[in-house]
């Protein structure tokens, strides 16, 4: 069996995009993108600021849950927790 010098099927050639065409495309899409971005920014800013102002962890809730667990008020099933963790991580070891 003879193997030719070709390394397999050739990929089709892709014509380069001229700088003018790329610039025209950018100019055509920029005004809409900016208007939408500014609108979203104005609408989302209060929510984003409120989110930034929130603590990462609500320490009072964590303390209350720990106390409830210690008193036996909250049922805890270690086997169920392990199964949920395993399912979440896809059974990877």
Chimera marker file (.cmm) of the C-alpha trace (Angstrom):
<marker_set name="trace">
<marker id="1" x="0.000" y="0.000" z="0.000" r="1" g="1" b="0" radius="0.5"/>
<marker id="2" x="1.424" y="3.355" z="-1.009" r="1" g="1" b="0" radius="0.5"/>
<marker id="3" x="0.785" y="6.416" z="1.115" r="1" g="1" b="0" radius="0.5"/>
<marker id="4" x="0.792" y="9.742" z="-0.654" r="1" g="1" b="0" radius="0.5"/>
<marker id="5" x="2.445" y="12.836" z="0.789" r="1" g="1" b="0" radius="0.5"/>
<marker id="6" x="-0.955" y="14.256" z="1.693" r="1" g="1" b="0" radius="0.5"/>
<marker id="7" x="-1.790" y="14.235" z="5.397" r="1" g="1" b="0" radius="0.5"/>
<marker id="8" x="-5.499" y="13.814" z="4.819" r="1" g="1" b="0" radius="0.5"/>
<marker id="9" x="-8.307" y="15.982" z="3.581" r="1" g="1" b="0" radius="0.5"/>
<marker id="10" x="-7.435" y="19.608" z="3.188" r="1" g="1" b="0" radius="0.5"/>
<marker id="11" x="-9.431" y="22.169" z="5.133" r="1" g="1" b="0" radius="0.5"/>
<marker id="12" x="-11.166" y="24.744" z="2.966" r="1" g="1" b="0" radius="0.5"/>
<marker id="13" x="-9.320" y="28.021" z="2.697" r="1" g="1" b="0" radius="0.5"/>
<marker id="14" x="-10.914" y="30.876" z="4.590" r="1" g="1" b="0" radius="0.5"/>
<marker id="15" x="-10.603" y="34.277" z="3.035" r="1" g="1" b="0" radius="0.5"/>
<marker id="16" x="-9.222" y="36.868" z="5.436" r="1" g="1" b="0" radius="0.5"/>
<marker id="17" x="-11.605" y="39.636" z="6.486" r="1" g="1" b="0" radius="0.5"/>
<marker id="18" x="-10.384" y="43.040" z="5.447" r="1" g="1" b="0" radius="0.5"/>
<marker id="19" x="-9.876" y="45.664" z="8.144" r="1" g="1" b="0" radius="0.5"/>
<marker id="20" x="-12.493" y="47.843" z="6.455" r="1" g="1" b="0" radius="0.5"/>
<marker id="21" x="-15.139" y="45.103" z="6.584" r="1" g="1" b="0" radius="0.5"/>
<marker id="22" x="-14.351" y="44.366" z="10.231" r="1" g="1" b="0" radius="0.5"/>
<marker id="23" x="-14.511" y="48.074" z="11.077" r="1" g="1" b="0" radius="0.5"/>
<marker id="24" x="-17.847" y="48.493" z="9.257" r="1" g="1" b="0" radius="0.5"/>
<marker id="25" x="-19.286" y="45.534" z="11.162" r="1" g="1" b="0" radius="0.5"/>
<marker id="26" x="-18.111" y="46.933" z="14.493" r="1" g="1" b="0" radius="0.5"/>
<marker id="27" x="-19.581" y="50.368" z="13.698" r="1" g="1" b="0" radius="0.5"/>
<marker id="28" x="-22.928" y="48.816" z="12.767" r="1" g="1" b="0" radius="0.5"/>
<marker id="29" x="-23.244" y="46.866" z="16.026" r="1" g="1" b="0" radius="0.5"/>
<marker id="30" x="-21.662" y="49.295" z="18.497" r="1" g="1" b="0" radius="0.5"/>
<marker id="31" x="-24.543" y="51.807" z="18.929" r="1" g="1" b="0" radius="0.5"/>
<marker id="32" x="-27.062" y="49.077" z="19.753" r="1" g="1" b="0" radius="0.5"/>
<marker id="33" x="-24.675" y="47.338" z="22.103" r="1" g="1" b="0" radius="0.5"/>
<marker id="34" x="-23.900" y="50.594" z="23.924" r="1" g="1" b="0" radius="0.5"/>
<marker id="35" x="-27.551" y="51.600" z="24.218" r="1" g="1" b="0" radius="0.5"/>
<marker id="36" x="-28.472" y="48.174" z="25.570" r="1" g="1" b="0" radius="0.5"/>
<marker id="37" x="-25.448" y="48.094" z="27.894" r="1" g="1" b="0" radius="0.5"/>
<marker id="38" x="-26.245" y="51.547" z="29.277" r="1" g="1" b="0" radius="0.5"/>
<marker id="39" x="-29.896" y="50.613" z="29.805" r="1" g="1" b="0" radius="0.5"/>
<marker id="40" x="-28.980" y="47.381" z="31.565" r="1" g="1" b="0" radius="0.5"/>
<marker id="41" x="-26.394" y="49.211" z="33.596" r="1" g="1" b="0" radius="0.5"/>
<marker id="42" x="-28.899" y="51.839" z="34.778" r="1" g="1" b="0" radius="0.5"/>
<marker id="43" x="-31.501" y="49.208" z="35.629" r="1" g="1" b="0" radius="0.5"/>
<marker id="44" x="-29.132" y="46.771" z="37.321" r="1" g="1" b="0" radius="0.5"/>
<marker id="45" x="-26.959" y="49.196" z="39.284" r="1" g="1" b="0" radius="0.5"/>
<marker id="46" x="-29.205" y="49.333" z="42.403" r="1" g="1" b="0" radius="0.5"/>
<marker id="47" x="-29.451" y="45.537" z="42.506" r="1" g="1" b="0" radius="0.5"/>
<marker id="48" x="-25.720" y="45.106" z="41.988" r="1" g="1" b="0" radius="0.5"/>
<marker id="49" x="-24.953" y="47.587" z="44.754" r="1" g="1" b="0" radius="0.5"/>
<marker id="50" x="-27.361" y="45.825" z="47.147" r="1" g="1" b="0" radius="0.5"/>
<marker id="51" x="-25.673" y="42.519" z="46.325" r="1" g="1" b="0" radius="0.5"/>
<marker id="52" x="-22.233" y="44.014" z="46.983" r="1" g="1" b="0" radius="0.5"/>
<marker id="53" x="-23.431" y="45.382" z="50.341" r="1" g="1" b="0" radius="0.5"/>
<marker id="54" x="-24.619" y="41.957" z="51.513" r="1" g="1" b="0" radius="0.5"/>
<marker id="55" x="-22.260" y="39.861" z="53.625" r="1" g="1" b="0" radius="0.5"/>
<marker id="56" x="-20.914" y="36.720" z="51.980" r="1" g="1" b="0" radius="0.5"/>
<marker id="57" x="-22.216" y="34.586" z="54.853" r="1" g="1" b="0" radius="0.5"/>
<marker id="58" x="-25.080" y="35.347" z="57.223" r="1" g="1" b="0" radius="0.5"/>
<marker id="59" x="-23.269" y="34.525" z="60.452" r="1" g="1" b="0" radius="0.5"/>
<marker id="60" x="-26.452" y="34.829" z="62.557" r="1" g="1" b="0" radius="0.5"/>
<marker id="61" x="-28.221" y="32.159" z="60.486" r="1" g="1" b="0" radius="0.5"/>
<marker id="62" x="-25.161" y="29.902" z="60.631" r="1" g="1" b="0" radius="0.5"/>
<marker id="63" x="-25.040" y="30.212" z="64.426" r="1" g="1" b="0" radius="0.5"/>
<marker id="64" x="-28.780" y="29.531" z="64.743" r="1" g="1" b="0" radius="0.5"/>
<marker id="65" x="-28.501" y="26.423" z="62.558" r="1" g="1" b="0" radius="0.5"/>
<marker id="66" x="-25.526" y="25.127" z="64.546" r="1" g="1" b="0" radius="0.5"/>
<marker id="67" x="-27.439" y="25.572" z="67.784" r="1" g="1" b="0" radius="0.5"/>
<marker id="68" x="-30.518" y="23.831" z="66.365" r="1" g="1" b="0" radius="0.5"/>
<marker id="69" x="-28.365" y="20.915" z="65.165" r="1" g="1" b="0" radius="0.5"/>
<marker id="70" x="-26.690" y="20.658" z="68.586" r="1" g="1" b="0" radius="0.5"/>
<marker id="71" x="-30.088" y="20.567" z="70.329" r="1" g="1" b="0" radius="0.5"/>
<marker id="72" x="-31.338" y="17.899" z="67.912" r="1" g="1" b="0" radius="0.5"/>
<marker id="73" x="-34.082" y="20.134" z="66.530" r="1" g="1" b="0" radius="0.5"/>
<marker id="74" x="-32.934" y="19.662" z="62.937" r="1" g="1" b="0" radius="0.5"/>
<marker id="75" x="-32.713" y="16.095" z="61.658" r="1" g="1" b="0" radius="0.5"/>
<marker id="76" x="-29.311" y="15.229" z="60.217" r="1" g="1" b="0" radius="0.5"/>
<marker id="77" x="-28.665" y="12.192" z="58.054" r="1" g="1" b="0" radius="0.5"/>
<marker id="78" x="-24.941" y="11.877" z="57.315" r="1" g="1" b="0" radius="0.5"/>
<marker id="79" x="-25.564" y="9.097" z="54.762" r="1" g="1" b="0" radius="0.5"/>
<marker id="80" x="-28.036" y="11.243" z="52.848" r="1" g="1" b="0" radius="0.5"/>
<marker id="81" x="-25.620" y="14.178" z="52.880" r="1" g="1" b="0" radius="0.5"/>
<marker id="82" x="-22.816" y="11.957" z="51.590" r="1" g="1" b="0" radius="0.5"/>
<marker id="83" x="-25.069" y="10.678" z="48.801" r="1" g="1" b="0" radius="0.5"/>
<marker id="84" x="-26.036" y="14.205" z="47.785" r="1" g="1" b="0" radius="0.5"/>
<marker id="85" x="-22.409" y="15.300" z="47.737" r="1" g="1" b="0" radius="0.5"/>
<marker id="86" x="-21.465" y="12.287" z="45.637" r="1" g="1" b="0" radius="0.5"/>
<marker id="87" x="-24.344" y="12.913" z="43.228" r="1" g="1" b="0" radius="0.5"/>
<marker id="88" x="-23.435" y="16.608" z="42.933" r="1" g="1" b="0" radius="0.5"/>
<marker id="89" x="-19.830" y="15.785" z="42.107" r="1" g="1" b="0" radius="0.5"/>
<marker id="90" x="-20.812" y="13.016" z="39.702" r="1" g="1" b="0" radius="0.5"/>
<marker id="91" x="-19.344" y="10.167" z="41.703" r="1" g="1" b="0" radius="0.5"/>
<marker id="92" x="-15.813" y="11.334" z="40.919" r="1" g="1" b="0" radius="0.5"/>
<marker id="93" x="-13.297" y="10.156" z="43.437" r="1" g="1" b="0" radius="0.5"/>
<link id1="1" id2="2" r="1" g="1" b="0" radius="0.2"/>
<link id1="2" id2="3" r="1" g="1" b="0" radius="0.2"/>
<link id1="3" id2="4" r="1" g="1" b="0" radius="0.2"/>
<link id1="4" id2="5" r="1" g="1" b="0" radius="0.2"/>
<link id1="5" id2="6" r="1" g="1" b="0" radius="0.2"/>
<link id1="6" id2="7" r="1" g="1" b="0" radius="0.2"/>
<link id1="7" id2="8" r="1" g="1" b="0" radius="0.2"/>
<link id1="8" id2="9" r="1" g="1" b="0" radius="0.2"/>
<link id1="9" id2="10" r="1" g="1" b="0" radius="0.2"/>
<link id1="10" id2="11" r="1" g="1" b="0" radius="0.2"/>
<link id1="11" id2="12" r="1" g="1" b="0" radius="0.2"/>
<link id1="12" id2="13" r="1" g="1" b="0" radius="0.2"/>
<link id1="13" id2="14" r="1" g="1" b="0" radius="0.2"/>
<link id1="14" id2="15" r="1" g="1" b="0" radius="0.2"/>
<link id1="15" id2="16" r="1" g="1" b="0" radius="0.2"/>
<link id1="16" id2="17" r="1" g="1" b="0" radius="0.2"/>
<link id1="17" id2="18" r="1" g="1" b="0" radius="0.2"/>
<link id1="18" id2="19" r="1" g="1" b="0" radius="0.2"/>
<link id1="19" id2="20" r="1" g="1" b="0" radius="0.2"/>
<link id1="20" id2="21" r="1" g="1" b="0" radius="0.2"/>
<link id1="21" id2="22" r="1" g="1" b="0" radius="0.2"/>
<link id1="22" id2="23" r="1" g="1" b="0" radius="0.2"/>
<link id1="23" id2="24" r="1" g="1" b="0" radius="0.2"/>
<link id1="24" id2="25" r="1" g="1" b="0" radius="0.2"/>
<link id1="25" id2="26" r="1" g="1" b="0" radius="0.2"/>
<link id1="26" id2="27" r="1" g="1" b="0" radius="0.2"/>
<link id1="27" id2="28" r="1" g="1" b="0" radius="0.2"/>
<link id1="28" id2="29" r="1" g="1" b="0" radius="0.2"/>
<link id1="29" id2="30" r="1" g="1" b="0" radius="0.2"/>
<link id1="30" id2="31" r="1" g="1" b="0" radius="0.2"/>
<link id1="31" id2="32" r="1" g="1" b="0" radius="0.2"/>
<link id1="32" id2="33" r="1" g="1" b="0" radius="0.2"/>
<link id1="33" id2="34" r="1" g="1" b="0" radius="0.2"/>
<link id1="34" id2="35" r="1" g="1" b="0" radius="0.2"/>
<link id1="35" id2="36" r="1" g="1" b="0" radius="0.2"/>
<link id1="36" id2="37" r="1" g="1" b="0" radius="0.2"/>
<link id1="37" id2="38" r="1" g="1" b="0" radius="0.2"/>
<link id1="38" id2="39" r="1" g="1" b="0" radius="0.2"/>
<link id1="39" id2="40" r="1" g="1" b="0" radius="0.2"/>
<link id1="40" id2="41" r="1" g="1" b="0" radius="0.2"/>
<link id1="41" id2="42" r="1" g="1" b="0" radius="0.2"/>
<link id1="42" id2="43" r="1" g="1" b="0" radius="0.2"/>
<link id1="43" id2="44" r="1" g="1" b="0" radius="0.2"/>
<link id1="44" id2="45" r="1" g="1" b="0" radius="0.2"/>
<link id1="45" id2="46" r="1" g="1" b="0" radius="0.2"/>
<link id1="46" id2="47" r="1" g="1" b="0" radius="0.2"/>
<link id1="47" id2="48" r="1" g="1" b="0" radius="0.2"/>
<link id1="48" id2="49" r="1" g="1" b="0" radius="0.2"/>
<link id1="49" id2="50" r="1" g="1" b="0" radius="0.2"/>
<link id1="50" id2="51" r="1" g="1" b="0" radius="0.2"/>
<link id1="51" id2="52" r="1" g="1" b="0" radius="0.2"/>
<link id1="52" id2="53" r="1" g="1" b="0" radius="0.2"/>
<link id1="53" id2="54" r="1" g="1" b="0" radius="0.2"/>
<link id1="54" id2="55" r="1" g="1" b="0" radius="0.2"/>
<link id1="55" id2="56" r="1" g="1" b="0" radius="0.2"/>
<link id1="56" id2="57" r="1" g="1" b="0" radius="0.2"/>
<link id1="57" id2="58" r="1" g="1" b="0" radius="0.2"/>
<link id1="58" id2="59" r="1" g="1" b="0" radius="0.2"/>
<link id1="59" id2="60" r="1" g="1" b="0" radius="0.2"/>
<link id1="60" id2="61" r="1" g="1" b="0" radius="0.2"/>
<link id1="61" id2="62" r="1" g="1" b="0" radius="0.2"/>
<link id1="62" id2="63" r="1" g="1" b="0" radius="0.2"/>
<link id1="63" id2="64" r="1" g="1" b="0" radius="0.2"/>
<link id1="64" id2="65" r="1" g="1" b="0" radius="0.2"/>
<link id1="65" id2="66" r="1" g="1" b="0" radius="0.2"/>
<link id1="66" id2="67" r="1" g="1" b="0" radius="0.2"/>
<link id1="67" id2="68" r="1" g="1" b="0" radius="0.2"/>
<link id1="68" id2="69" r="1" g="1" b="0" radius="0.2"/>
<link id1="69" id2="70" r="1" g="1" b="0" radius="0.2"/>
<link id1="70" id2="71" r="1" g="1" b="0" radius="0.2"/>
<link id1="71" id2="72" r="1" g="1" b="0" radius="0.2"/>
<link id1="72" id2="73" r="1" g="1" b="0" radius="0.2"/>
<link id1="73" id2="74" r="1" g="1" b="0" radius="0.2"/>
<link id1="74" id2="75" r="1" g="1" b="0" radius="0.2"/>
<link id1="75" id2="76" r="1" g="1" b="0" radius="0.2"/>
<link id1="76" id2="77" r="1" g="1" b="0" radius="0.2"/>
<link id1="77" id2="78" r="1" g="1" b="0" radius="0.2"/>
<link id1="78" id2="79" r="1" g="1" b="0" radius="0.2"/>
<link id1="79" id2="80" r="1" g="1" b="0" radius="0.2"/>
<link id1="80" id2="81" r="1" g="1" b="0" radius="0.2"/>
<link id1="81" id2="82" r="1" g="1" b="0" radius="0.2"/>
<link id1="82" id2="83" r="1" g="1" b="0" radius="0.2"/>
<link id1="83" id2="84" r="1" g="1" b="0" radius="0.2"/>
<link id1="84" id2="85" r="1" g="1" b="0" radius="0.2"/>
<link id1="85" id2="86" r="1" g="1" b="0" radius="0.2"/>
<link id1="86" id2="87" r="1" g="1" b="0" radius="0.2"/>
<link id1="87" id2="88" r="1" g="1" b="0" radius="0.2"/>
<link id1="88" id2="89" r="1" g="1" b="0" radius="0.2"/>
<link id1="89" id2="90" r="1" g="1" b="0" radius="0.2"/>
<link id1="90" id2="91" r="1" g="1" b="0" radius="0.2"/>
<link id1="91" id2="92" r="1" g="1" b="0" radius="0.2"/>
<link id1="92" id2="93" r="1" g="1" b="0" radius="0.2"/>
</marker_set>
